[in-house]
Amino acid sequence: MIDLTRNDAQIDKNAKICAERDIILPTYAQMANPSLIPESIQQELKTIGRDDVHSRNLFRVTWQNEPVESGGTYSGFNYLEVPREITGTKARIVGLVGKFFPTGAHKVGAAYSCLAPTLVTGQFNPEKNMAVWPSTGNYCRGGAYISRLLACKSIAILPEEMSQERFNWLKNMADQTIATPGSESNVKEIFDKCHELDAEHGDGIFIFNQFDQMPNTLWHHEVTGPAMEAVFRQIAGPNSRLAGVTLSSGSGGTLGSGTYIKNHFPGAKVAVSEALQCPTLLNNGFGAHRIEGIGDKHVPWVHNVKDTDAVAAIDDERTMRLLRLFNERPGLDFLVEKGANPEATCHMDYLGISSICNMLTAIKMAKYFELTEDDVIFTVFTDSEGMYTSRLGELTAERGEYTREQAVADYEMLQQVGSENFLELRYEDQKRIHNLKYYTWVEQQGKTYEEINAQWYQRDYWDSIYSARPILDEMITDFNQRVRSYQK
C-alpha cells in the first residue's frame, strides 16, 4: 500500500530545503495535464535544456513535452503509430513515446512518484537518507536524476551487463553506482544487494524498489493511462475501438495504465510480454536474455494479475534483428520501398529494444484476436535507440555491415510473427501467475501472507492505491505553499 503517514517536523525541514533550492513539485494532475502548470514555470522551461539538472525539469515529467532538446514546453502527446506496412496487421498499433522525457525514458515518472510522496509526508530526510534505486536500467537512471533535482543523494543499482550508455550517464548523475552480477534477468541479485546495503546503513538509506513500490503503478494509472485515452480519442475514427494494451512485465508499474484502460473501455484486453528465453509468466520458466529493461524470473509485487488477459513470450533474437532493421540505412530504405510512410519510418529509432518487444506483443495480440482495421492497440515505447547505440556497434562487429539482403530477411521475419507463444489467460492461469509472487515476496522479501491474499481476493486493495492520488495532490500543493512561504 501507499504509506501517507506524516512527520510534520520533517515536512517543515524538507520544505525549507526546497525553498533554499527553489524546488517546486508537480502534482499528478499537472503531469497528466500540463495546461494546469503555471505560466511562469512554462516560461522558465523555455530557457532550460530537457536533460539539464534543474529542478524545473520536474515539470517535464509528462508525456506531452515538446520534442526538442532545449527550451521546449508542451506540444501535445508524443506518440508514434507504426505503419501497417511494418506491423503486417490490420489493427492499428500506437505507442506512447518515452524518448522526450528527461533522461530519454519514461521511468522518471515512476521515480518521481516514489520519491516525492516521501518528501511531502516527511518520511524521507534529504540530510540523512540516501535514495537507493534498484533497477534493470532506466529506473535507476530516472531515480538518480530525480534525486538530483530534489536535492537528495542517490545510489543506483543495475546489472553489470546492461548497455554502456546507462553506465556512462550514471557516472555524472548518481552519487554511487553499483553493478550487480548478470543481466536484466538477474533481479534477485539486485534485491540481495539492497539487503546488504540495508544491513550496512540501516535507516541511513531509503530503498525505492520499483518492483514493490505502489506509487510506481499509481503514476502510470494516473498519467500514462489517461494519455493513452486522450491519444485514442484524438486519432479514433467513427468505428474505432480501443481493443487493448500490450506492455512488458518489467517492474509491473506500467500495467497500471492497462487497468485504467480496462476500467474506461470495457472489453479492452491487457497482454503482458516477457522474453521467450526466460518464460516466467508463460511457463514458470527461467533463463537469460537480451531484451534490456524487463527484469524477470519473478512476478512484480505491483502487478495486478487479475487485470492481465494474456501473456506473450518474445524471442530476443527478433528484437535484436529489428533494432538493426529500424536503425540501419538499408533497413529504413527497404521499409519505405515496401510502402511504409517515410516520415513514420524515420522515427522508428524511437523504439529501443524493450519497445520493439512491446510492438511485437501488439502484433501477436492483433493476430491472435483477429483484430480488424477498426481496432487500436496501445503500447509504450519506453526508450529509444539512443540507449542502445553501443549494441548496434556490437551487432555490426559480430555480424558484419548491415545489407539490403539482411533487411529483406528481417522484414520477412517480422511479417511472419504470429500468435505462437501467446497464451490467453483463464482464471486458473491468472491465479497460477499470482501465486508465483509468494516465493519472491513472502519467502524472500518480507511481504505478508495476508497481503498477498488481499491482492487477489480484495478488489478494493487496488482501488485504494489509485484513490491515493487526490490525497497526494493535496499534500503536494500544501507542501509547495509551505515552500513559497519560506521564500518570502
VEXPA-608414 format. One line per 3 residues: number of its first residue (from 0); for each residue x, y, z of C-alpha. Coordinates in nm, 2 decimals. Each point is the difference from the previous one (the first is absolute). Layout:
% VEXPA-608414
NUM) X/Y/Z ~ ...;
***
This chain:
% VEXPA-608414
0) 0.00/0.00/0.00 ~ 0.10/0.37/-0.01 ~ 0.11/0.13/0.34;
3) -0.14/0.35/0.05 ~ 0.12/0.02/0.37 ~ 0.11/0.36/0.07;
6) 0.30/0.13/0.19 ~ -0.08/0.37/0.03 ~ 0.33/0.10/0.14;
9) 0.19/-0.16/-0.29 ~ -0.25/0.14/-0.25 ~ 0.09/0.34/0.12;
12) 0.37/-0.07/-0.03 ~ -0.04/-0.14/-0.35 ~ -0.20/0.31/-0.10;
15) 0.28/0.22/0.12 ~ 0.26/-0.20/-0.20 ~ -0.22/0.03/-0.31;
18) -0.05/0.37/0.06 ~ 0.38/0.05/0.01 ~ 0.04/-0.17/-0.33;
21) -0.32/0.14/-0.16 ~ -0.16/-0.35/-0.05 ~ -0.37/-0.02/-0.08;
24) -0.17/-0.33/-0.04 ~ -0.25/-0.09/-0.28 ~ -0.32/-0.17/0.09;
27) -0.13/-0.31/-0.17 ~ -0.27/0.21/-0.16 ~ 0.27/0.23/-0.15;
30) 0.20/-0.29/-0.13 ~ -0.31/-0.14/-0.17 ~ -0.11/0.34/-0.13;
33) 0.28/0.25/-0.03 ~ -0.24/0.28/-0.08 ~ -0.05/0.02/0.37;
36) 0.37/0.09/0.05 ~ 0.04/0.38/0.08 ~ 0.10/0.22/-0.29;
39) 0.30/0.13/0.20 ~ 0.15/-0.36/0.01 ~ -0.07/-0.05/-0.36;
42) 0.19/0.32/-0.08 ~ 0.29/-0.12/0.20 ~ 0.01/-0.33/-0.19;
45) 0.07/0.19/-0.32 ~ 0.35/0.07/0.13 ~ 0.08/-0.35/0.13;
48) 0.12/-0.31/-0.18 ~ -0.21/-0.31/0.03 ~ 0.28/-0.20/0.17;
51) 0.14/0.29/0.21 ~ 0.04/-0.06/0.37 ~ -0.26/0.27/0.08;
54) -0.29/-0.04/0.24 ~ -0.24/0.15/-0.25 ~ 0.05/-0.31/-0.21;
57) -0.23/-0.18/0.25 ~ -0.27/0.16/-0.20 ~ 0.12/-0.19/-0.31;
60) -0.11/-0.33/0.16 ~ -0.28/-0.03/-0.24 ~ -0.08/-0.16/-0.34;
63) -0.07/0.34/-0.15 ~ 0.35/0.15/-0.03 ~ 0.08/0.19/-0.31;
66) 0.24/-0.23/-0.19 ~ 0.30/0.23/0.01 ~ 0.33/-0.02/0.19;
69) -0.02/0.34/0.17 ~ -0.26/0.27/0.07 ~ -0.31/-0.20/-0.08;
72) -0.32/0.02/0.20 ~ -0.30/-0.22/-0.10 ~ -0.13/-0.09/-0.34;
75) -0.24/-0.29/0.05 ~ 0.06/-0.37/0.05 ~ 0.30/-0.16/-0.14;
78) -0.10/-0.32/-0.18 ~ 0.08/-0.20/-0.31 ~ -0.24/-0.21/-0.21;
81) 0.21/-0.27/-0.16 ~ -0.10/-0.04/-0.36 ~ -0.20/-0.31/-0.09;
84) 0.26/-0.07/-0.28 ~ 0.24/-0.06/0.29 ~ -0.22/-0.18/0.25;
87) -0.18/-0.22/-0.26 ~ -0.33/0.03/0.21 ~ -0.34/0.14/-0.09;
90) -0.02/0.16/0.35 ~ 0.17/0.33/0.07 ~ 0.29/-0.02/0.24;
93) 0.08/0.32/0.19 ~ 0.27/0.06/0.26 ~ 0.05/0.29/0.24;
96) 0.36/0.12/-0.05 ~ 0.23/0.02/0.30 ~ 0.29/0.16/-0.18;
99) -0.10/0.35/0.09 ~ 0.00/-0.03/0.37 ~ 0.31/0.12/0.18;
102) 0.25/-0.28/-0.01 ~ -0.16/-0.13/-0.32 ~ -0.23/-0.25/0.18;
105) -0.34/0.02/0.18 ~ 0.15/-0.16/0.31 ~ 0.05/0.34/0.15;
108) -0.38/0.00/0.06 ~ 0.01/-0.31/0.22 ~ 0.31/0.13/0.18;
111) -0.16/0.34/0.07 ~ -0.32/-0.17/0.12 ~ 0.20/-0.21/0.24;
114) 0.23/0.27/0.15 ~ -0.23/0.30/0.01 ~ -0.27/-0.15/0.23;
117) 0.27/-0.08/0.26 ~ 0.12/0.37/-0.01 ~ -0.35/0.15/0.04;
120) -0.08/-0.25/0.28 ~ 0.33/0.06/0.18 ~ 0.10/-0.37/-0.02;
123) 0.31/0.08/-0.19 ~ 0.28/0.23/0.14 ~ 0.22/0.13/-0.27;
126) 0.27/0.10/0.25 ~ 0.02/-0.36/0.14 ~ -0.14/-0.25/-0.25;
129) 0.13/-0.12/-0.34 ~ -0.25/-0.11/-0.26 ~ 0.08/-0.35/-0.13;
132) -0.13/-0.08/-0.34 ~ 0.02/-0.37/-0.09 ~ -0.06/-0.05/-0.37;
135) 0.07/-0.18/-0.32 ~ 0.09/0.33/-0.17 ~ -0.22/0.30/-0.06;
138) -0.16/0.02/0.35 ~ 0.33/0.05/0.18 ~ 0.09/0.26/-0.26;
141) -0.34/0.17/0.06 ~ 0.05/-0.03/0.38 ~ 0.35/0.15/0.00;
144) -0.13/0.29/-0.22 ~ -0.31/0.07/0.22 ~ 0.22/-0.02/0.31;
147) 0.23/0.27/-0.13 ~ -0.30/0.22/-0.09 ~ -0.14/-0.05/0.35;
150) 0.33/0.06/0.18 ~ 0.03/-0.36/0.11 ~ 0.30/-0.24/-0.02;
153) -0.04/-0.32/-0.19 ~ 0.14/-0.35/-0.05 ~ -0.08/-0.16/-0.34;
156) 0.00/-0.38/-0.02 ~ -0.01/-0.18/-0.34 ~ 0.14/-0.32/-0.15;
159) 0.35/0.01/-0.14 ~ -0.10/-0.11/-0.35 ~ -0.23/0.29/-0.07;
162) 0.09/0.23/-0.29 ~ 0.30/0.23/0.05 ~ -0.21/0.30/-0.07;
165) -0.18/-0.05/0.33 ~ 0.33/-0.02/0.20 ~ 0.15/0.30/-0.18;
168) -0.30/0.21/0.09 ~ 0.00/-0.11/0.36 ~ 0.36/0.11/0.06;
171) -0.11/0.36/0.00 ~ -0.34/-0.04/0.17 ~ 0.00/-0.26/0.28;
174) 0.21/0.05/0.32 ~ 0.08/-0.37/-0.02 ~ -0.05/-0.27/-0.27;
177) 0.00/-0.37/0.08 ~ 0.02/-0.26/-0.27 ~ -0.14/-0.34/0.10;
180) 0.08/-0.33/-0.17 ~ -0.19/-0.10/-0.31 ~ -0.25/0.15/-0.24;
183) -0.35/0.14/0.03 ~ -0.12/-0.35/0.09 ~ 0.20/0.01/0.32;
186) -0.24/0.19/0.22 ~ 0.06/-0.20/0.31 ~ 0.36/0.12/0.01;
189) -0.13/0.36/0.00 ~ -0.23/-0.08/0.29 ~ 0.29/-0.17/0.18;
192) 0.22/0.31/-0.03 ~ -0.29/0.21/0.15 ~ 0.00/-0.23/0.30;
195) 0.37/0.04/0.04 ~ -0.03/0.38/-0.02 ~ -0.28/-0.01/0.25;
198) 0.20/-0.21/0.25 ~ 0.30/0.23/-0.05 ~ -0.17/0.34/0.02;
201) -0.33/-0.06/0.18 ~ -0.22/0.30/0.01 ~ 0.26/0.20/-0.20;
204) -0.15/-0.12/-0.32 ~ -0.34/-0.02/-0.16 ~ -0.06/-0.27/-0.25;
207) -0.23/0.08/-0.28 ~ -0.05/-0.35/-0.15 ~ -0.20/0.06/-0.32;
210) -0.13/-0.36/0.01 ~ -0.19/0.05/0.33 ~ -0.05/0.38/0.01;
213) -0.37/0.07/-0.06 ~ 0.06/0.36/-0.10 ~ 0.16/-0.15/-0.31;
216) -0.33/-0.15/-0.12 ~ -0.19/0.31/0.13 ~ 0.19/0.23/-0.23;
219) -0.08/-0.21/-0.30 ~ -0.36/-0.03/0.09 ~ -0.04/0.37/0.05;
222) 0.23/0.13/-0.28 ~ 0.08/-0.27/-0.26 ~ -0.36/-0.14/-0.01;
225) -0.16/0.34/-0.06 ~ 0.26/0.07/-0.27 ~ -0.10/-0.31/-0.19;
228) -0.36/0.09/0.03 ~ 0.06/0.36/-0.12 ~ 0.20/-0.12/-0.30;
231) -0.26/-0.26/-0.09 ~ -0.27/0.27/0.00 ~ 0.22/0.22/-0.21;
234) 0.07/-0.26/-0.28 ~ -0.32/-0.21/0.02 ~ -0.23/-0.03/-0.29;
237) -0.38/-0.04/0.02 ~ 0.02/-0.38/0.05 ~ 0.33/-0.02/0.18;
240) 0.03/-0.22/0.31 ~ 0.28/0.00/0.26 ~ 0.06/-0.37/-0.01;
243) 0.28/-0.04/0.24 ~ 0.34/0.09/0.16 ~ 0.32/-0.19/-0.03;
246) 0.28/0.06/0.26 ~ 0.31/-0.18/0.11 ~ 0.00/-0.15/0.35;
249) 0.31/0.18/0.12 ~ -0.07/0.17/0.33 ~ -0.38/-0.05/-0.05;
252) -0.06/0.38/0.05 ~ -0.10/0.08/-0.36 ~ -0.28/-0.26/0.04;
255) -0.19/0.26/0.21 ~ -0.08/0.17/-0.34 ~ -0.15/-0.33/-0.11;
258) -0.23/0.00/0.30 ~ -0.10/0.36/-0.08 ~ -0.09/-0.09/-0.36;
261) -0.19/-0.31/0.10 ~ -0.21/0.21/0.24 ~ -0.07/0.26/-0.26;
264) -0.04/-0.22/-0.31 ~ -0.20/-0.32/0.09 ~ 0.12/-0.29/-0.21;
267) 0.35/0.13/-0.04 ~ 0.27/-0.26/0.07 ~ 0.34/0.02/0.16;
270) 0.29/-0.22/-0.12 ~ 0.33/-0.02/0.19 ~ 0.32/-0.10/-0.18;
273) 0.32/-0.16/0.12 ~ 0.30/-0.16/-0.17 ~ -0.05/-0.34/-0.15;
276) 0.35/-0.09/0.14 ~ -0.14/0.07/0.35 ~ -0.37/-0.10/-0.01;
279) -0.09/0.05/0.36 ~ -0.36/0.11/-0.05 ~ -0.07/-0.23/-0.29;
282) 0.16/-0.32/0.13 ~ 0.14/0.06/0.35 ~ 0.34/0.00/-0.18;
285) 0.33/0.17/0.05 ~ 0.31/0.10/-0.20 ~ 0.18/0.30/-0.14;
288) -0.07/0.23/-0.30 ~ 0.09/0.32/-0.18 ~ -0.32/0.21/0.03;
291) 0.15/0.26/0.23 ~ -0.22/0.15/0.27 ~ -0.26/-0.27/0.05;
294) 0.13/-0.18/0.31 ~ -0.15/-0.33/0.06 ~ 0.01/-0.34/0.18;
297) -0.27/0.13/0.23 ~ -0.34/0.17/0.00 ~ 0.02/0.37/0.12;
300) -0.19/0.07/0.32 ~ -0.17/0.30/-0.18 ~ -0.14/-0.22/-0.28;
303) -0.38/-0.04/0.03 ~ -0.01/-0.33/-0.17 ~ -0.39/-0.01/0.00;
306) 0.02/0.28/-0.26 ~ 0.22/-0.20/-0.23 ~ -0.18/-0.18/-0.29;
309) 0.30/-0.15/-0.19 ~ 0.37/-0.07/0.02 ~ 0.24/0.01/-0.30;
312) 0.36/-0.12/-0.01 ~ 0.22/0.18/-0.25 ~ 0.31/-0.15/-0.15;
315) 0.29/0.24/0.08 ~ 0.17/-0.07/-0.33 ~ -0.30/0.16/-0.17;
318) 0.05/0.32/0.20 ~ 0.37/0.02/-0.08 ~ -0.06/-0.05/-0.37;
321) -0.28/0.26/-0.01 ~ 0.23/0.24/0.19 ~ 0.22/-0.01/-0.31;
324) -0.29/0.01/-0.25 ~ -0.14/0.31/0.16 ~ 0.33/0.19/0.03;
327) 0.23/-0.10/-0.28 ~ -0.03/0.18/-0.33 ~ -0.06/-0.31/-0.22;
330) -0.28/-0.10/0.24 ~ -0.17/0.34/0.00 ~ 0.02/0.02/-0.38;
333) -0.15/-0.34/-0.04 ~ -0.29/0.08/0.23 ~ -0.08/0.31/-0.21;
336) 0.03/-0.22/-0.31 ~ -0.27/-0.23/0.15 ~ -0.23/0.30/0.02;
339) 0.05/0.11/0.36 ~ -0.06/0.38/0.05 ~ 0.35/0.16/-0.02;
342) -0.07/0.24/0.29 ~ -0.11/-0.27/0.23 ~ 0.29/-0.23/-0.11;
345) 0.26/0.26/0.08 ~ -0.14/0.00/0.36 ~ 0.04/-0.37/0.05;
348) 0.31/0.08/0.20 ~ -0.25/0.11/0.27 ~ -0.01/-0.37/0.09;
351) 0.27/-0.15/0.22 ~ 0.03/-0.37/0.06 ~ -0.28/-0.04/0.25;
354) -0.22/0.23/-0.21 ~ 0.05/-0.24/-0.29 ~ -0.11/-0.28/0.23;
357) -0.32/0.19/0.09 ~ -0.07/0.06/-0.37 ~ 0.05/-0.38/-0.07;
360) -0.24/-0.08/0.28 ~ -0.26/0.24/-0.16 ~ 0.04/-0.18/-0.33;
363) -0.06/-0.34/0.17 ~ -0.31/0.14/0.17 ~ -0.13/0.13/-0.32;
366) 0.05/-0.33/-0.18 ~ -0.12/-0.22/0.29 ~ -0.33/0.19/0.05;
369) -0.04/0.06/-0.38 ~ -0.04/0.37/0.05 ~ -0.12/0.22/-0.29;
372) 0.07/0.34/-0.15 ~ -0.23/0.15/0.26 ~ 0.21/-0.12/0.29;
375) 0.28/0.19/0.17 ~ 0.26/-0.15/0.23 ~ 0.20/0.22/0.23;
378) 0.35/-0.06/0.13 ~ 0.29/0.20/0.15 ~ 0.33/0.07/-0.18;
381) 0.19/0.02/0.32 ~ 0.33/0.14/-0.13 ~ 0.17/0.04/-0.34;
384) 0.30/-0.13/-0.20 ~ 0.20/0.26/0.19 ~ 0.03/-0.24/0.29;
387) 0.14/-0.27/-0.23 ~ 0.23/0.15/-0.25 ~ 0.28/-0.20/0.14;
390) -0.20/-0.32/-0.06 ~ -0.03/0.09/-0.37 ~ 0.38/0.03/-0.01;
393) 0.03/-0.34/0.17 ~ -0.24/-0.15/-0.25 ~ 0.20/0.14/-0.29;
396) 0.32/-0.14/0.15 ~ -0.16/-0.34/0.05 ~ -0.20/-0.03/-0.32;
399) 0.15/0.24/-0.25 ~ -0.13/0.31/-0.17 ~ -0.38/0.01/-0.05;
402) -0.11/-0.06/-0.36 ~ -0.31/0.01/-0.20 ~ -0.01/-0.38/-0.01;
405) -0.01/0.00/0.38 ~ -0.27/0.26/0.01 ~ -0.21/-0.22/-0.23;
408) 0.05/-0.30/0.22 ~ -0.08/0.20/0.32 ~ -0.31/0.16/-0.16;
411) -0.13/-0.35/-0.10 ~ 0.07/-0.13/0.35 ~ -0.21/0.29/0.14;
414) -0.29/-0.07/-0.24 ~ 0.00/-0.37/0.11 ~ -0.05/0.09/0.37;
417) -0.31/-0.19/0.11 ~ -0.18/-0.10/0.32 ~ 0.25/-0.26/0.10;
420) 0.10/0.02/0.37 ~ -0.31/0.21/0.07 ~ -0.22/-0.12/0.28;
423) -0.35/0.13/0.07 ~ -0.04/-0.03/0.38 ~ -0.28/-0.19/0.17;
426) -0.08/0.07/0.36 ~ 0.23/-0.28/0.11 ~ 0.28/0.13/-0.22;
429) -0.03/0.34/0.17 ~ 0.01/-0.16/0.34 ~ 0.30/-0.21/-0.09;
432) 0.19/0.31/-0.09 ~ -0.11/0.19/0.30 ~ 0.10/-0.29/0.23;
435) 0.36/0.03/-0.13 ~ 0.02/0.32/0.20 ~ 0.01/-0.20/0.32;
438) 0.35/-0.14/-0.06 ~ 0.16/0.33/-0.07 ~ -0.19/0.24/0.22;
441) -0.12/-0.19/0.30 ~ 0.28/-0.25/0.03 ~ 0.29/0.23/-0.09;
444) -0.11/0.36/0.02 ~ -0.21/0.02/0.32 ~ -0.35/0.05/-0.14;
447) -0.28/-0.16/0.19 ~ -0.23/-0.29/-0.08 ~ -0.30/0.22/0.08;
450) 0.10/0.27/-0.25 ~ 0.07/-0.24/-0.29 ~ -0.35/-0.14/0.06;
453) -0.14/0.35/0.02 ~ 0.14/0.08/-0.34 ~ -0.19/-0.30/-0.15;
456) -0.32/0.00/0.19 ~ -0.07/0.36/0.09 ~ -0.08/0.22/-0.29;
459) 0.02/0.31/0.21 ~ 0.37/-0.08/0.07 ~ 0.09/0.14/-0.34;
462) -0.27/0.27/0.00 ~ 0.14/0.14/0.32 ~ 0.34/0.05/-0.17;
465) -0.15/0.20/-0.28 ~ -0.22/0.20/0.24 ~ 0.32/0.13/0.16;
468) 0.06/0.24/-0.29 ~ -0.23/0.29/0.11 ~ 0.14/-0.02/0.35;
471) 0.35/0.01/-0.12 ~ -0.08/0.30/-0.23 ~ -0.14/0.18/0.29;
474) 0.31/-0.07/0.21 ~ 0.23/0.11/-0.29 ~ -0.20/0.32/-0.03;
477) 0.02/0.07/0.37 ~ 0.38/-0.08/0.00 ~ 0.05/0.25/-0.29;
480) -0.18/0.27/0.19 ~ 0.22/-0.06/0.30 ~ 0.31/0.02/-0.23;
483) -0.13/0.33/-0.14 ~ -0.06/0.14/0.35 ~ 0.37/-0.06/0.09;
486) 0.11/0.18/-0.31 ~ -0.18/0.32/0.09;
***
